[in-house]
Amino acid sequence: MLTILVDYENVYGSDGLNGVSDLTKNDKLIIFFSDSCKNISQENLDCIEQSGCEFEIVKLKKIRKNALDFYIAAKVGSLCEKGETQIAIITNDKGFESIKDYVSDAFETVQIVISPKIQIALSKIGGPSETERRKALQYRMKKVNLEQEFNRIQNRNERKKQVESVFTDTKYEKKVDKVIDFLDYMEGKSKKSIYTGALHVFGRNDGNAIYGLLRDVISF
């Protein structure tokens, strides 16, 4: 189980809770808060509830300097002693790196991540059980060239129009989206590869027919 500790005073008003929509029933979320940061958006609350994660809140009892930080530090120690192996602290406070340094030395099996957003923390957590979610988050978070991606979208839309024009009133009319995905996957491949790929994806008879229709309108 991944346990996420949110330093809510520190990320309150920012997008520290960005990523709650990616939580699952296998996660535990603990929000440490005080009277100065006691509200949460309905959207985030709905995501937390729908995720099925184990949810807990810890309210500051008395206002003192760095009080919530000490609460979180104590909780980290307790989790480590109980055998938790994956912990994320959501904060912008660089001081928590000291906790990470200590835990890394004292508990070799514990992976601890410090991050300003839940989403970023989830993208860094290792372990086989987290692979699929981690890859999906890393894909969504990666930076891409705006101009290149705009041109790719424009080209894809134009290609879709071409395919639709020749597939209309044929038995393959409902396969346009699948064909477009196939063409995207085969981008840059030789005519022979596209032909054999069509046979593999759509079957020999349909593959032959689909390739013949595409050949008349698309330059390979």
N, C-alpha and C positions, 0 to 999 in steps of 0.2 A: 504493500500500500504506500502510495505517495502522500505525505502530509504537507500541506501548504499553510504556512503561517503568514498572515497578512498584517503588516505594520500599518494599520489603517490611518493613524494620525499622519503618517509620513506620505502616504499615497492618496489620501483623501482629496478629492477635487481633481485628481489627475486620472489617468487611465490604468491605474494599478490593477484593477479587477478585469481588465481586458484579457479574455481567455477563459472566463467562467463557463462559456458555452461549450468548451472543449473538455470539461470535467466529466468523469464517469463515476459509476457506483464504486469503483475501486479506489477512489481518491478520498482524502479527508481534508476539509477546509476549515481552518480556524481563523477568525477575524478578531484581532485585538483592537479595541476601540475605547473611546472616552466620550464624555458629554460634548466635547468640541467637534466630534466627528461621528455622529450617531445616525446619520441618514444613509440610505442606499437606494439606488434607482430601482424602480419596479422591474425593469428589464433584467438587471443583474440578479435580482432576487429570484425572478422566474427561472432564469437559467440555472441557478444553483439548485432550486427545488427540482427542476426537470432532470437534472443530471443524475439524481439519486445518490450523490456523494454524501459522505458522513459530514454533517455540518455542525459547527460549534462556534459560539461567540464568547469572548472574554472581555469584560468591562473593567476599566481602570477604577480602583476603589478610591484612591486619594491622589490628587495632583502633586507630582514631584518631578524634578528634572530627570528626563530619560526613563521615567517609570515604566512605560510600555516596553521599552527596549529590554529592561531587566526581566519583565514578565516573559518576553519571547525567549530570552537567553535561558531562563529557568526551564521553560517548556522544551527547548531543544535538548537540554541535558536529560530531562525526564524521558523524552522519546528515545534517545540513544540508549539509555539504561534499559528500556523496555524492549530493545532489539529492533527498533525501526531502522531501516536502511536507506530510505529516500526521503529527504527533507528539503523543502524550498521555503525561503524567506523572501517575501515580497516587500521591498523597500528601496528607497533611494539613498539610504544612510550607509555610507561606506564603512562605518564603524563595525557593521555586522561581519565584515571580512575577517575580523579577529576571531569571531565565533567559528567561522568556517575553518580558519587555520588550526584552532584548538581541536575541533572535532576531527579533522583530517588526521591529526597526529594521534589522538587518543582512541579513536574508533575507526580502524582501517576499513571496515566493511560499510561504513556510512557514506553515502553520497549526499552532499549538501550544496545547494545552489542558491546564490543570492541574485535577485533580479528585480527590476522596477515594475515588471508586469507578469501576471500569471502565464500569459501566452508564451513569453520568452522562456520562463522557467520550464514549462512543459516541453519546449523544443530542445532543452539541454539535458533533461533527465535520461539517463541511460538505462540499460537492462532490456532483455528480450521482450518482456511484456509491454514495453513502451515504444517499441520500434515503429509500429505502424502510425501511431499518433504523432510521434516525433517527426517522422518523415513528412507527414501531411502538413504539420505546422511549419516546418522548415521550407517546404515548397510555397506555402501561402505567404511567408514572410520575406522571401528572397526579393531582392531588388532587380528590376529588369529595365531595359532601355525603352523609354516611352515611344520614341519614334519608330523603332524596330517593331515593337509590339503592335503599334497602330497599323503599320503596313501589313503585318501578318494577319490582323483581324480583317482588314479591308480585302486582302487577297482571299481569305477564307470565305468571306461573305460573297465575293464575286464568283468563286468556285462553286459555292452552294447554289447560286442562281443558275449557273450553267448546268449543273447536275439536275436541278429541278426541271429545267426546260426540256431535257431529253427524257426524263423519267416520268413526266406527266402522262397519264393515261396508259401506263405500262404496269405490269405486275410488280415492278420494283419501286413504285411511287412512295411506298411507306418505308423504304430502306434508305432514303436520302441521307439522314443523319449518320447512319452506320457507314455508308459509303464515304461520306466526308471524313469521318474519323479514320477510316481505312486509308484514304488519300493523305491525310496528315501524317499518319504513321509511316507511310511509304515515301514521304517527301525526300527527293534526291536519289531515289533508287532507280535502277535501270528498268526499261520497258519489260524485259524478261522477268525481273523480280516482281514487278507490279502484276504481271499476268499470272505468274505462279502463285503469288500471294492472294489474288482474287479467287483462284480456284480453291485455295486452302480455306479462306475465310467464308466464302459463299457457296462452296460446293462446285463440282465440275460444270454442270449445266448452267447454273445461275452465274457462276464466275465468268464463264465464256461470254454469256450474254451481257453482263454488266460491263466487262472490260471492253466489249465491242461498242457499247453505247458511250462509254467514257472516251474512248479513242477518237471519236468524231468531234468532241467539243473541248477536250483538255490536252494541252501540250505536256507530254511527259519528258 
